[in-house]
Amino acid sequence: MEQTKTADVREARREEWRRIIAEQQGCGQSTAAYCRERGIPLRKYSYWRKALNPAEADAVPRGFVELRPARRASGVCVEAGRWLVRVEPGFDAATLLRALEALAAS
Protein backbone atom coordinates (compact mmCIF):
# COMPACT_ATOMS: atom_id res chain seq x y z
CA MET A 1 0.00 0.00 0.00
CA GLU A 2 2.83 2.41 0.90
CA GLN A 3 4.58 1.82 -2.47
CA THR A 4 1.40 2.64 -4.35
CA LYS A 5 1.00 5.88 -2.40
CA THR A 6 4.62 6.86 -3.08
CA ALA A 7 4.23 6.05 -6.79
CA ASP A 8 1.03 8.13 -6.93
CA VAL A 9 2.77 11.10 -5.30
CA ARG A 10 5.69 10.77 -7.72
CA GLU A 11 3.37 10.64 -10.74
CA ALA A 12 1.38 13.63 -9.46
CA ARG A 13 4.62 15.60 -9.15
CA ARG A 14 5.63 14.64 -12.70
CA GLU A 15 2.21 15.69 -14.03
CA GLU A 16 2.47 19.04 -12.23
CA TRP A 17 5.87 19.68 -13.81
CA ARG A 18 4.59 18.64 -17.24
CA ARG A 19 1.84 21.25 -16.82
CA ILE A 20 4.33 23.94 -15.68
CA ILE A 21 6.68 23.23 -18.59
CA ALA A 22 3.85 23.23 -21.15
CA GLU A 23 2.53 26.51 -19.73
CA GLN A 24 5.97 28.15 -19.97
CA GLN A 25 6.50 26.96 -23.53
CA GLY A 26 3.12 28.31 -24.58
CA CYS A 27 3.22 31.67 -22.81
CA GLY A 28 5.86 33.42 -24.94
CA GLN A 29 8.03 34.40 -21.98
CA SER A 30 11.62 33.37 -21.57
CA THR A 31 12.20 30.55 -19.13
CA ALA A 32 14.01 32.88 -16.75
CA ALA A 33 11.20 35.46 -16.73
CA TYR A 34 8.52 32.80 -16.30
CA CYS A 35 10.32 31.20 -13.36
CA ARG A 36 11.13 34.55 -11.74
CA GLU A 37 7.46 35.66 -11.86
CA ARG A 38 6.27 32.43 -10.28
CA GLY A 39 9.05 31.97 -7.74
CA ILE A 40 10.27 28.76 -9.37
CA PRO A 41 13.99 28.11 -9.03
CA LEU A 42 15.44 28.06 -12.54
CA ARG A 43 17.65 25.08 -11.70
CA LYS A 44 14.61 23.08 -10.58
CA TYR A 45 12.73 23.96 -13.76
CA SER A 46 15.71 22.92 -15.88
CA TYR A 47 16.06 19.67 -13.96
CA TRP A 48 12.44 18.70 -14.56
CA ARG A 49 12.46 19.75 -18.20
CA LYS A 50 15.45 17.46 -18.83
CA ALA A 51 14.06 14.68 -16.65
CA LEU A 52 10.74 14.66 -18.49
CA ASN A 53 12.27 14.99 -21.96
CA PRO A 54 15.60 13.16 -22.06
CA ALA A 55 15.72 13.36 -25.87
CA GLU A 56 15.90 17.16 -25.59
CA ALA A 57 18.74 16.93 -23.09
CA ASP A 58 20.67 14.63 -25.45
CA ALA A 59 20.23 17.10 -28.31
CA VAL A 60 22.35 19.69 -26.49
CA PRO A 61 25.94 19.48 -27.70
CA ARG A 62 28.45 18.73 -24.99
CA GLY A 63 32.20 19.07 -24.82
CA PHE A 64 34.55 21.04 -26.98
CA VAL A 65 34.25 21.93 -30.63
CA GLU A 66 37.34 22.74 -32.63
CA LEU A 67 37.05 26.03 -34.46
CA ARG A 68 39.42 26.77 -37.30
CA PRO A 69 39.76 30.11 -39.02
CA ALA A 70 38.80 30.18 -42.67
CA ARG A 71 41.78 29.44 -44.83
CA ARG A 72 42.73 32.39 -46.94
CA ALA A 73 44.27 31.87 -50.30
CA SER A 74 47.77 33.19 -50.50
CA GLY A 75 48.02 36.07 -52.90
CA VAL A 76 49.90 39.26 -53.53
CA CYS A 77 49.13 42.62 -52.00
CA VAL A 78 50.68 45.77 -53.46
CA GLU A 79 50.39 49.22 -51.91
CA ALA A 80 51.17 52.28 -54.04
CA GLY A 81 50.36 55.67 -52.54
CA ARG A 82 46.73 55.63 -51.49
CA TRP A 83 45.95 52.44 -53.42
CA LEU A 84 46.08 48.90 -52.15
CA VAL A 85 45.69 46.16 -54.73
CA ARG A 86 45.19 42.58 -53.58
CA VAL A 87 45.54 39.84 -56.16
CA GLU A 88 44.43 36.32 -55.26
CA PRO A 89 45.38 33.15 -57.11
CA GLY A 90 43.35 32.70 -60.27
CA PHE A 91 43.01 36.45 -60.95
CA ASP A 92 42.27 37.67 -64.47
CA ALA A 93 45.38 39.49 -65.73
CA ALA A 94 43.42 41.59 -68.27
CA THR A 95 41.06 42.85 -65.57
CA LEU A 96 43.99 43.68 -63.28
CA LEU A 97 45.70 45.62 -66.11
CA ARG A 98 42.53 47.67 -66.79
CA ALA A 99 42.16 48.39 -63.05
CA LEU A 100 45.78 49.55 -62.78
CA GLU A 101 45.40 51.76 -65.86
CA ALA A 102 42.26 53.31 -64.35
CA LEU A 103 44.11 53.95 -61.08
CA ALA A 104 47.05 55.52 -62.88
CA ALA A 105 44.73 57.85 -64.80
CA SER A 106 43.03 59.18 -61.68
C-alpha positions in Angstrom: 0.0 0.0 0.0 2.8 2.4 0.9 4.6 1.8 -2.5 1.4 2.6 -4.4 1.0 5.9 -2.4 4.6 6.9 -3.1 4.2 6.1 -6.8 1.0 8.1 -6.9 2.8 11.1 -5.3 5.7 10.8 -7.7 3.4 10.6 -10.7 1.4 13.6 -9.5 4.6 15.6 -9.1 5.6 14.6 -12.7 2.2 15.7 -14.0 2.5 19.0 -12.2 5.9 19.7 -13.8 4.6 18.6 -17.2 1.8 21.3 -16.8 4.3 23.9 -15.7 6.7 23.2 -18.6 3.9 23.2 -21.2 2.5 26.5 -19.7 6.0 28.1 -20.0 6.5 27.0 -23.5 3.1 28.3 -24.6 3.2 31.7 -22.8 5.9 33.4 -24.9 8.0 34.4 -22.0 11.6 33.4 -21.6 12.2 30.5 -19.1 14.0 32.9 -16.7 11.2 35.5 -16.7 8.5 32.8 -16.3 10.3 31.2 -13.4 11.1 34.5 -11.7 7.5 35.7 -11.9 6.3 32.4 -10.3 9.1 32.0 -7.7 10.3 28.8 -9.4 14.0 28.1 -9.0 15.4 28.1 -12.5 17.7 25.1 -11.7 14.6 23.1 -10.6 12.7 24.0 -13.8 15.7 22.9 -15.9 16.1 19.7 -14.0 12.4 18.7 -14.6 12.5 19.8 -18.2 15.4 17.5 -18.8 14.1 14.7 -16.7 10.7 14.7 -18.5 12.3 15.0 -22.0 15.6 13.2 -22.1 15.7 13.4 -25.9 15.9 17.2 -25.6 18.7 16.9 -23.1 20.7 14.6 -25.4 20.2 17.1 -28.3 22.3 19.7 -26.5 25.9 19.5 -27.7 28.5 18.7 -25.0 32.2 19.1 -24.8 34.5 21.0 -27.0 34.2 21.9 -30.6 37.3 22.7 -32.6 37.1 26.0 -34.5 39.4 26.8 -37.3 39.8 30.1 -39.0 38.8 30.2 -42.7 41.8 29.4 -44.8 42.7 32.4 -46.9 44.3 31.9 -50.3 47.8 33.2 -50.5 48.0 36.1 -52.9 49.9 39.3 -53.5 49.1 42.6 -52.0 50.7 45.8 -53.5 50.4 49.2 -51.9 51.2 52.3 -54.0 50.4 55.7 -52.5 46.7 55.6 -51.5 46.0 52.4 -53.4 46.1 48.9 -52.1 45.7 46.2 -54.7 45.2 42.6 -53.6 45.5 39.8 -56.2 44.4 36.3 -55.3 45.4 33.1 -57.1 43.3 32.7 -60.3 43.0 36.4 -60.9 42.3 37.7 -64.5 45.4 39.5 -65.7 43.4 41.6 -68.3 41.1 42.8 -65.6 44.0 43.7 -63.3 45.7 45.6 -66.1 42.5 47.7 -66.8 42.2 48.4 -63.1 45.8 49.6 -62.8 45.4 51.8 -65.9 42.3 53.3 -64.4 44.1 54.0 -61.1 47.0 55.5 -62.9 44.7 57.9 -64.8 43.0 59.2 -61.7 
